[in-house]
Amino acid sequence: MNWIARLLFLKILGWKLEGTIDPSVKKCIIIIAPHTSWYDFYIGVLVRKILDLHIDFVGKAELFKPPFGWYFRWVGGTALDRTSNQNKVEAIAQLFKTREVFRLAISPEGTRKKIERWRTGFYYIAKIAQVPIIMVAFDFGTKMVKFSEPFYTTENLEKDFSEIQNFYKDIKGKIPEKF
């Protein structure tokens, strides 16, 4: 399957990779932006197959219902209970303690719609779980998927967010006006 993903991604779709995720990083938060289209999911699935790494994600419970729920679970998805009385950050951070390998892919926007600022959940999950953040950019302008080195949070949220968002400064999403 790896060669099929490479053929589709590199040759047919014409995308490139810049960097990678070190396989020795067994636990991390992978933030993927911009998230402006459902195309992002398929690009992510192809990249994950090319990297040959197990990468998990969480999604709204509706994704895991028939007819496609089996597929989303098969590709590493876990349904997220989005009821308002649950501390999702704590619940997700606890998953890192129960699994030997847990690389969690999250969209910092939390939606495909245009937003004014990113959500901070991914940051606090990484901080509580004491795992690095790896930034991944899907640049539809250059057809390039770019990876950062592992980034560890500090005690300065504003400085950390500035550095994280700087990684994405020249990136164009599939629908640029949504980023």
N, C-alpha and C positions, 0 to 999 in steps of 0.2 A: 504494500500500500504506500510505502514511503516514496517509491519511484513515481507512482501515479500522482501523488500530491506535488512532487517536484515538477513533473511534466505540466500539470495544470497551472500551478502557481508561477513558475519561472518561464516556461516556454509559451503556453497558450495565453495566459493572462498577462504575461510580461512584467511581473513584479520582481523585486530584488529584496535581499535581506542585508541589513547592516548590523553586524554584531550577532550575539546569540545569548542564550541563558546557560550558564555553566551548570552542567548536570550535577556537580557536587553540591549545589545549592538545593537542598531537599525541602526547605520550607521558606516561603516568601509570599509577599503580596505582589502580584503583577498588575499594574494599572495600565489599561489600554485606552488610549484616546487619540483622536476624537471619536466619539460614538455617535454618529449622525445618521446611520442607515443600518438596515438589517444585513447589508452586505458585509459589515464588520464581522459578523458571526462566522460567515463562511471563510473569510480571509483568515480569521483566527484558527479555525479548524484545520485549514491547510498548513498554516505555519506550525501549529502544534505537531502535526504529523511529520513535517519535514524535520523539526527539531528532535523528534522521537522522544518527547518528554511527557510524562503524565502531568496534566494541568487541569485543575478543578475550576468550577465556577458555580455561583449560586444565581438563581433566577426566580422570578415571581412564580408562585405555585401554578398559575394558569398554564404555564409552558409545559408542565409535567402531566397534564391531563391528556386523554386520547384526543386526536389520533397520533400525536407526535411525542407524547411524554416518554415513551420507551427510548426514542432516539436521543433526547436530551439527557436522560440518565446514562445511556450507553456512552456518550461522549464526555462524561465526567460531571454532569450537572447534579445539583442538589436543590430541591425546592426550598425557598425561603419563606418562612411564615412572616408576613408583613403586618400582623396585627399590632396595633399601637401600644399595647402594654408590655411588649417584649423588648428587652435590651439586645438588639441585633448585634451590636459591636461585641459585647461580652460573649454572646452565644457563638459567634463566628470565631472569636479569638480562642475559645475553648477547644474548637476543632483542631487547632494546631497542637494541642497537648495530647490528643487522642490518636493522632496519626503519625506514622513514621515519615511519610512523604506527603506534603500538602503545599502545593503551589497554587494559590488562589488568584484567578484572574477576575478583576473587577473594573467596571467603568467608573471613573471618579465622578462623571456627570450624573450617573444613576438613571439616565434616560437618554433617548435619542432626540429629545426636544431641545431647543435653545434654552440655556440657563444663564443666569448672571454670574454664579460662582459654583465651583465644585463642592460636592459634599465632602465631609471630613472623615467619614466612617472608615475608609481604607487606611487612613493615617493612624487613627486610634487603634484599629485592629493590629496593625504592624507594631505599634508601640506596646500594647498590652501583651501581645504574643512574642515580642522581642525577636521579630524577623525583619529582614530587609525588604525594601520596596524596589521592584525592578520596573522601570518605566518602558513602555512599548508604545510607539507611535505608528499609526496606520496613515501614511501620507499618500493620499490619492493623487496629489499634484505631481509627485515624482514616481508614484507606484513603488514605494519603498516602505518596508517595515523596519523600524529602527529600535534597537535595544540599548538601554543604559546599563552601566555597571550597578551592582547592588548598592542601594542608598539606605543608610541607617538613620532613623529619626534622632533628633536631638531634643533639647528642652525648649527650643525656640520654634514654635509652630509657624510664625510668619516668615522667618528666614527659610525654613524647610520648604514651605509651600512655594516661596519665590523660586527656589532652586528647582523644585519639581516642575513648576509651570514653565520655567525657562527652557526646559528640555523640549517643550511642545510649541515654542514661539513661532516657528515658521511652517508648521504642519497644516496641511489642508485636508479636511474630511471629505467624504463622498459628497456631502451636501454642505459646502463651506459656510453658508450663512447660519448654520445651526451650531457652529463652534466659536 
